[in-house]
Amino acid sequence: MPATTAAARRRGGPALLLRTLNQNQLDSEDFLDLTGQISRSVRFPVAPEEPGLDIRYFRSGGRHIPFPSDSQGFFYWHLDPDTLPAPGQVRFRTTTSSDPATFPCGRDLQLPNGPTWNIPLFRIARGSKYSRLRAHLLAETLVTAEMLDIVLNSSASSQDKSRIPKSDISAPAATGLRKCSLLTLRTLNQTRIDAEDIADIAGRASVSVHFPLVPAECRLRMHYSRSGGGRYIPFPPDSHGFLYWHLDPDAPPVSGQVRFRNSAPSDPATFPSGRDLQLPDGRIWNISLFDIARVSKYSGLRAHLLSENVVTKDMLDTALNISVRLAGRRIHPGTGSLLIWKFGQRFLVDLPSSRASLWVIGSSAGEWLLLPPLSLILVRESESDEMCYVLSDTSDLRISRQTGKRDVLKGVDYTPLTGVSPQMFFSWDA
């Protein structure tokens, strides 16, 4: 390698735009090769035109040591609840490729003397050179102003007592440190659940789930829901119970999902009479097999389900293959998708709603269906009161690829209904 090229590599080249430190949002474009570089200058989206932050590997005997030969991977924000009051740090995860799916099973960059390379939160909170990194972490809501203040106040006797510049606080402060617990998941098989599997996650915005047979790096960060502003909503006060694998008796295996069964008292015998945790909108909280198969953050959960023989590789392959191409992009079913696998199946719909989409799935395939506007409801008098989804006269009816005819939903005695979310069933007349 020519001397000028080697020198340029050691300097790291032009400043790099660091798009995200959130490991759940990493993409292949965030992959970096720091091998042999003494320093790497990074810029941040909150201030892309300002000078970058120079990041270095190690200093020994007054000289900077270049990044080692395996320094290919991703910068990310690591949260360790056991190191309060300063639980977070920037780390560099070395991976075998630029695919973010390899992140969970990668390895954090180590220093020559053994510890993990990192930029700790207490240093980010105090150092003026980290002002743009500080602003970036605030913008991504990976830290809050209160967290930074706590770090400063906890070390006021021995550290610089200067406060955080107001210009760094780019978003409203959250309500302090987010609660987090470490949950060791022994089983998801409801027939094997024991008293030791009870989980109390009430009031926690985040729960770290550890799988005994999976590397610690593959822990799952589990959340309840997000508000309209994007902030995590804590698990409800009655969230005491068991995580388990749910599959409806007559459903295809690919429709399986992780659920949380509220159970009081903490006795496995009360599991059948318990109630599955619900989201604020009334839907069941779950983690769908479609997301488990496809999303990198679920790699540990995926391995655990395989180890328990709760799912098989064929089921995961089927979940990966069910998709449709729409407007130039590929759409997959996920945790929030409405799944239908039989006629007469009931499901929830928000009314009034302009459109409703669902996935019709079988044992090895699936189709995405966009239903016409939900404008009219049929109320049919029978042994039990029922509501049936019907089409409006102006609906743009879809042509069935199987029959070549229009798919029409049966209905008479039309009655307008708005503003509620009833349970509904439908049937086709080809």
C-alpha positions as CSV (number, residue, x, y, z in Angstrom):
1,M,0.0,0.0,0.0
2,P,1.5,3.4,-1.0
3,A,2.5,5.6,2.0
4,T,-0.1,8.3,1.1
5,T,-2.9,5.8,0.9
6,A,-1.9,4.2,4.2
7,A,-1.8,7.7,5.9
8,A,-5.2,8.6,4.5
9,R,-6.6,5.3,5.9
10,R,-5.1,6.0,9.3
11,R,-6.8,9.4,9.3
12,G,-10.1,7.8,8.4
13,G,-11.1,10.0,5.4
14,P,-14.0,12.4,5.2
15,A,-16.4,12.7,8.2
16,L,-19.1,10.0,8.3
17,L,-22.8,10.9,8.8
18,L,-23.9,8.7,11.7
19,R,-27.6,8.1,10.9
20,T,-28.7,6.2,14.0
21,L,-27.4,4.6,17.3
22,N,-30.7,2.7,17.8
23,Q,-29.8,-0.9,17.2
24,N,-33.4,-1.6,16.2
25,Q,-33.2,0.8,13.3
26,L,-29.8,-0.2,11.9
27,D,-29.5,-0.8,8.1
28,S,-26.8,-2.0,5.9
29,E,-25.8,1.6,5.1
30,D,-24.8,2.0,8.8
31,F,-22.1,-0.7,8.5
32,L,-18.5,0.6,9.0
33,D,-15.0,-0.7,8.4
34,L,-12.7,1.0,10.9
35,T,-9.8,-1.4,10.4
36,G,-6.4,0.2,10.7
37,Q,-7.8,3.7,11.3
38,I,-6.3,5.8,14.2
39,S,-9.4,8.1,14.2
40,R,-12.8,8.3,12.6
41,S,-14.6,11.6,12.3
42,V,-18.4,11.3,12.5
43,R,-21.2,13.9,11.9
44,F,-24.8,13.8,13.2
45,P,-28.1,14.5,11.4
46,V,-29.0,17.2,14.1
47,A,-26.0,19.3,12.9
48,P,-24.7,17.8,9.7
49,E,-22.7,20.9,8.7
50,E,-20.8,21.3,12.0
51,P,-17.3,19.7,12.6
52,G,-17.4,16.0,13.3
53,L,-16.5,14.1,16.5
54,D,-13.2,12.3,16.2
55,I,-13.5,8.8,17.6
56,R,-10.3,6.9,18.5
57,Y,-9.6,3.3,19.6
58,F,-6.9,3.4,22.3
59,R,-4.0,5.4,23.6
60,S,-0.7,3.8,24.9
61,G,2.5,5.5,25.8
62,G,1.3,8.8,24.5
63,R,0.5,7.4,21.1
64,H,-2.9,6.5,19.5
65,I,-3.3,2.8,18.5
66,P,-5.2,2.0,15.3
67,F,-8.5,0.1,15.3
68,P,-7.7,-3.7,15.1
69,S,-8.2,-5.9,12.0
70,D,-11.7,-7.1,12.9
71,S,-13.2,-3.6,13.3
72,Q,-16.1,-4.0,10.9
73,G,-19.6,-3.5,12.2
74,F,-22.0,-0.9,13.7
75,F,-21.9,1.9,16.3
76,Y,-24.8,1.6,18.6
77,W,-26.2,2.7,22.0
78,H,-25.9,0.0,24.7
79,L,-28.1,0.2,27.8
80,D,-27.0,-1.7,30.9
81,P,-29.5,-1.3,33.8
82,D,-27.0,-2.7,36.3
83,T,-24.7,0.4,36.0
84,L,-27.1,3.0,37.3
85,P,-27.0,6.0,37.5
86,A,-25.1,6.1,34.2
87,P,-26.5,3.1,32.4
88,G,-25.7,3.8,28.8
89,Q,-22.7,3.9,26.5
90,V,-21.8,4.0,22.8
91,R,-20.3,0.7,21.7
92,F,-19.1,-0.8,18.4
93,R,-20.5,-4.2,17.5
94,T,-18.2,-6.2,15.2
95,T,-20.2,-8.4,12.8
96,T,-19.4,-10.8,10.0
97,S,-21.3,-8.8,7.3
98,S,-23.1,-5.6,6.6
99,D,-26.5,-7.4,7.2
100,P,-28.1,-6.0,10.4
101,A,-29.5,-9.5,11.0
102,T,-25.9,-10.5,12.1
103,F,-25.9,-7.8,14.8
104,P,-27.4,-9.8,17.7
105,C,-24.8,-12.5,17.5
106,G,-21.8,-10.2,16.8
107,R,-19.3,-9.2,19.5
108,D,-18.6,-5.8,21.0
109,L,-15.1,-4.4,20.2
110,Q,-12.6,-5.1,23.0
111,L,-9.6,-3.0,24.1
112,P,-6.1,-4.5,24.1
113,N,-6.3,-4.8,27.9
114,G,-9.6,-6.7,27.9
115,P,-12.5,-4.2,28.7
116,T,-15.1,-3.4,26.1
117,W,-14.4,-0.3,24.0
118,N,-17.1,2.4,24.8
119,I,-17.9,6.0,25.3
120,P,-19.8,6.1,28.6
121,L,-22.7,8.4,29.4
122,F,-21.0,10.2,32.2
123,R,-18.3,11.3,29.7
124,I,-20.9,12.3,27.1
125,A,-22.8,14.3,29.7
126,R,-19.7,16.3,30.8
127,G,-17.4,16.7,27.8
128,S,-17.9,19.7,25.5
129,K,-16.5,17.7,22.6
130,Y,-19.5,15.4,22.9
131,S,-22.1,18.1,22.6
132,R,-23.3,17.0,19.1
133,L,-23.3,13.3,20.2
134,R,-25.3,14.4,23.3
135,A,-27.9,16.3,21.0
136,H,-28.1,13.2,18.7
137,L,-28.9,10.9,21.6
138,L,-31.6,13.3,22.9
139,A,-33.1,13.6,19.4
140,E,-33.3,9.8,19.1
141,T,-34.8,9.7,22.7
142,L,-32.1,7.2,23.7
143,V,-31.3,9.4,26.6
144,T,-33.3,12.2,28.3
145,A,-32.3,15.5,29.8
146,E,-33.1,14.1,33.3
147,M,-30.7,11.2,32.7
148,L,-27.9,13.6,31.8
149,D,-28.7,15.7,34.8
150,I,-28.7,12.7,37.1
151,V,-25.2,11.7,35.8
152,L,-23.9,15.2,36.4
153,N,-25.4,15.5,39.9
154,S,-24.2,12.0,41.0
155,S,-20.6,13.0,40.5
156,A,-20.7,16.7,41.4
157,S,-18.1,16.3,44.1
158,S,-15.4,15.0,41.8
159,Q,-16.4,16.1,38.3
160,D,-17.1,19.3,36.5
161,K,-20.3,20.8,37.9
162,S,-21.3,22.6,34.7
163,R,-24.9,22.0,33.6
164,I,-26.1,20.7,30.2
165,P,-26.3,23.5,27.7
166,K,-30.0,24.3,26.9
167,S,-29.2,24.2,23.2
168,D,-28.6,20.4,23.6
169,I,-32.1,19.8,24.8
170,S,-34.0,19.5,21.5
171,A,-37.1,17.6,22.8
172,P,-39.4,17.7,25.8
173,A,-37.9,15.9,28.7
174,A,-39.2,12.5,29.6
175,T,-40.2,11.5,33.1
176,G,-36.8,10.3,34.2
177,L,-35.0,6.9,33.8
178,R,-37.1,4.3,32.1
179,K,-37.7,1.3,34.3
180,C,-36.3,-1.9,33.0
181,S,-36.0,-5.5,34.3
182,L,-34.1,-8.6,33.2
183,L,-36.4,-11.6,32.7
184,T,-35.0,-15.0,32.1
185,L,-37.4,-16.9,29.9
186,R,-37.3,-20.6,30.7
187,T,-40.2,-21.8,28.5
188,L,-43.0,-20.5,26.2
189,N,-44.7,-23.9,26.2
190,Q,-47.9,-23.4,28.3
191,T,-47.9,-27.0,29.3
192,R,-44.5,-26.6,31.0
193,I,-45.1,-23.3,32.8
194,D,-44.3,-23.4,36.5
195,A,-44.5,-20.9,39.3
196,E,-40.9,-19.8,38.6
197,D,-42.0,-18.5,35.2
198,I,-44.3,-15.8,36.6
199,A,-43.3,-12.3,35.4
200,D,-44.2,-9.0,37.0
201,I,-43.7,-6.4,34.3
202,A,-46.3,-3.9,35.6
203,G,-45.3,-0.2,35.1
204,R,-42.2,-1.0,33.1
205,A,-41.6,0.7,29.7
206,S,-39.0,-1.8,28.7
207,V,-38.2,-5.4,29.7
208,S,-35.0,-7.2,28.8
209,V,-35.6,-10.9,28.0
210,H,-32.8,-13.4,28.4
211,F,-32.9,-16.9,26.8
212,P,-30.8,-19.5,28.7
213,L,-29.6,-21.3,25.5
214,V,-28.9,-18.2,23.5
215,P,-25.8,-15.8,23.8
216,A,-26.4,-12.8,26.1
217,E,-25.9,-10.5,23.1
218,C,-29.2,-11.8,21.7
219,R,-31.4,-10.6,24.5
220,L,-34.7,-9.1,23.5
221,R,-35.8,-5.6,24.5
222,M,-39.6,-6.0,24.9
223,H,-42.0,-3.1,25.0
224,Y,-45.8,-2.7,25.5
225,S,-46.9,0.1,23.1
226,R,-46.0,3.5,21.8
227,S,-48.0,6.7,22.2
228,G,-48.9,9.0,19.3
229,G,-45.7,11.0,20.0
230,G,-43.6,7.9,19.7
231,R,-42.8,7.4,23.4
232,Y,-43.1,4.0,25.0
233,I,-46.1,3.4,27.2
234,P,-45.4,1.3,30.3
235,F,-47.0,-2.1,30.8
236,P,-50.4,-1.8,32.6
237,P,-50.7,-2.2,36.4
238,D,-52.2,-5.7,36.1
239,S,-49.3,-7.1,34.0
240,H,-48.5,-10.1,36.2
241,G,-48.4,-13.5,34.5
242,F,-46.7,-15.6,31.9
243,L,-45.3,-15.2,28.5
244,Y,-46.4,-18.1,26.3
245,W,-46.8,-19.4,22.7
246,H,-50.4,-19.1,21.4
247,L,-51.9,-20.9,18.5
248,D,-55.7,-21.0,17.9
249,P,-56.9,-24.7,17.7
250,D,-57.9,-24.5,14.1
251,A,-55.3,-22.0,12.8
252,P,-52.4,-22.7,10.5
253,P,-49.1,-22.9,12.4
254,V,-47.7,-19.8,10.8
255,S,-50.3,-17.7,12.7
256,G,-48.7,-18.5,16.0
257,Q,-47.6,-15.7,18.3
258,V,-46.0,-14.9,21.7
259,R,-48.6,-13.5,24.2
260,F,-48.7,-12.5,27.8
261,R,-51.4,-14.1,30.0
262,N,-52.4,-12.0,33.0
263,S,-52.8,-14.4,35.9
264,A,-53.6,-13.7,39.6
265,P,-52.5,-15.1,41.9
266,S,-49.1,-16.2,40.5
267,D,-50.2,-19.8,40.1
268,P,-49.9,-21.8,36.8
269,A,-53.2,-23.5,37.7
270,T,-54.9,-20.1,37.1
271,F,-53.5,-19.9,33.6
272,P,-56.6,-21.2,31.7
273,S,-58.8,-18.7,33.5
274,G,-56.5,-15.8,33.0
275,R,-56.8,-13.1,30.3
276,D,-54.4,-12.2,27.6
277,L,-52.8,-8.7,27.9
278,Q,-54.6,-6.2,25.7
279,L,-53.3,-3.0,24.0
280,P,-54.9,0.4,24.6
281,D,-57.0,0.0,21.4
282,G,-58.4,-3.4,22.5
283,R,-56.3,-5.7,20.4
284,I,-54.3,-8.5,22.0
285,W,-50.6,-7.7,22.7
286,N,-48.5,-10.1,20.8
287,I,-45.3,-10.8,18.9
288,S,-46.2,-12.4,15.6
289,L,-44.3,-15.3,14.0
290,F,-44.0,-13.2,10.9
291,D,-41.9,-10.6,12.7
292,I,-40.0,-13.3,14.7
293,A,-38.9,-14.9,11.4
294,R,-37.9,-11.7,9.7
295,V,-36.7,-9.0,12.2
296,S,-33.1,-9.2,13.5
297,K,-34.0,-8.1,17.0
298,Y,-35.9,-11.3,17.5
299,S,-33.0,-13.6,16.7
300,G,-32.7,-14.8,20.3
301,L,-36.4,-15.5,20.6
302,R,-36.3,-17.3,17.2
303,A,-33.5,-19.6,18.5
304,H,-35.4,-20.2,21.7
305,L,-38.6,-21.2,19.9
306,L,-36.6,-23.6,17.7
307,S,-34.9,-25.1,20.8
308,E,-38.2,-25.8,22.4
309,N,-39.7,-27.3,19.2
310,V,-42.5,-24.8,19.5
311,V,-41.8,-23.7,15.9
312,T,-39.9,-25.4,13.1
313,K,-37.5,-24.2,10.4
314,D,-40.3,-24.9,7.8
315,M,-42.7,-22.6,9.7
316,L,-40.1,-19.8,9.7
317,D,-39.4,-20.3,6.0
318,T,-43.2,-20.1,5.3
319,A,-43.5,-16.9,7.4
320,L,-40.6,-15.4,5.4
321,N,-42.1,-16.3,2.0
322,I,-45.6,-14.9,2.6
323,S,-45.5,-11.4,1.0
324,V,-46.9,-9.3,-1.8
325,R,-45.3,-6.7,-4.0
326,L,-47.3,-3.4,-4.0
327,A,-46.3,-0.1,-5.7
328,G,-42.7,-1.3,-6.1
329,R,-42.1,-2.5,-2.6
330,R,-42.6,-5.8,-0.8
331,I,-45.2,-6.0,2.0
332,H,-45.1,-8.7,4.7
333,P,-47.6,-9.5,7.4
334,G,-46.5,-8.5,10.9
335,T,-47.5,-8.2,14.5
336,G,-50.2,-5.6,13.8
337,S,-51.7,-7.5,10.8
338,L,-55.2,-8.9,10.7
339,L,-55.0,-12.6,9.9
340,I,-58.0,-14.6,8.5
341,W,-57.9,-18.4,7.8
342,K,-61.6,-19.5,7.7
343,F,-65.0,-18.3,6.7
344,G,-67.2,-16.9,9.4
345,Q,-64.1,-15.8,11.5
346,R,-64.8,-12.8,13.6
347,F,-62.4,-9.8,13.7
348,L,-62.2,-6.2,15.0
349,V,-62.5,-3.2,12.7
350,D,-62.4,0.5,13.5
351,L,-65.5,2.3,12.3
352,P,-65.8,4.6,10.5
353,S,-62.8,3.5,8.4
354,S,-62.0,4.3,4.8
355,R,-60.3,0.9,4.2
356,A,-59.5,-2.4,6.0
357,S,-56.8,-4.7,4.9
358,L,-56.2,-8.3,6.0
359,W,-54.1,-11.4,5.2
360,V,-55.9,-14.6,4.2
361,I,-53.4,-17.3,5.2
362,G,-53.2,-21.1,4.9
363,S,-50.6,-23.7,5.9
364,S,-48.1,-22.6,3.3
365,A,-49.3,-19.5,1.5
366,G,-51.1,-16.2,2.1
367,E,-52.7,-13.4,0.2
368,W,-53.2,-9.7,1.1
369,L,-56.7,-8.4,0.7
370,L,-57.9,-4.8,0.7
371,L,-61.6,-4.6,1.6
372,P,-63.8,-1.8,0.2
373,P,-64.9,1.1,2.5
374,L,-66.6,0.0,5.7
375,S,-69.8,2.1,5.3
376,L,-72.8,-0.2,6.0
377,I,-73.7,-2.8,8.6
378,L,-76.3,-5.5,8.5
379,V,-78.0,-6.5,11.7
380,R,-79.6,-9.9,11.5
381,E,-82.1,-11.1,14.0
382,S,-81.4,-14.7,15.0
383,E,-80.7,-16.7,18.1
384,S,-77.9,-14.3,18.8
385,D,-77.4,-10.7,17.6
386,E,-74.8,-10.6,14.9
387,M,-73.2,-7.9,12.8
388,C,-72.1,-8.5,9.2
389,Y,-69.7,-6.5,7.1
390,V,-71.3,-5.5,3.8
391,L,-70.4,-3.4,0.8
392,S,-71.6,0.0,-0.1
393,D,-73.2,0.5,-3.5
394,T,-70.3,2.6,-4.7
395,S,-67.6,0.2,-3.6
396,D,-64.9,-0.7,-6.1
397,L,-65.3,-4.5,-5.9
398,R,-62.2,-6.7,-6.3
399,I,-62.0,-9.4,-8.9
400,S,-61.3,-12.8,-7.5
401,R,-58.3,-14.4,-9.1
402,Q,-59.6,-17.9,-8.3
403,T,-63.1,-17.5,-9.9
404,G,-62.7,-14.5,-12.2
405,K,-65.9,-13.0,-10.7
406,R,-66.4,-10.1,-8.3
407,D,-66.1,-10.9,-4.6
408,V,-69.4,-9.8,-3.0
409,L,-70.3,-9.8,0.7
410,K,-73.9,-11.0,1.3
411,G,-76.2,-8.5,3.0
412,V,-79.8,-7.1,3.3
413,D,-81.6,-4.6,5.5
414,Y,-78.8,-2.1,5.3
415,T,-78.4,0.0,8.5
416,P,-75.7,2.8,8.8
417,L,-73.4,2.5,11.8
418,T,-70.5,4.7,12.8
419,G,-68.1,5.4,15.7
420,V,-67.8,1.9,17.2
421,S,-65.6,-1.1,16.9
422,P,-67.9,-4.2,16.9
423,Q,-66.8,-7.8,16.3
424,M,-67.7,-8.8,12.7
425,F,-67.8,-11.8,10.4
426,F,-67.9,-12.0,6.7
427,S,-68.5,-14.5,3.9
428,W,-67.9,-14.4,0.1
429,D,-70.4,-15.2,-2.6
430,A,-68.5,-15.9,-5.8
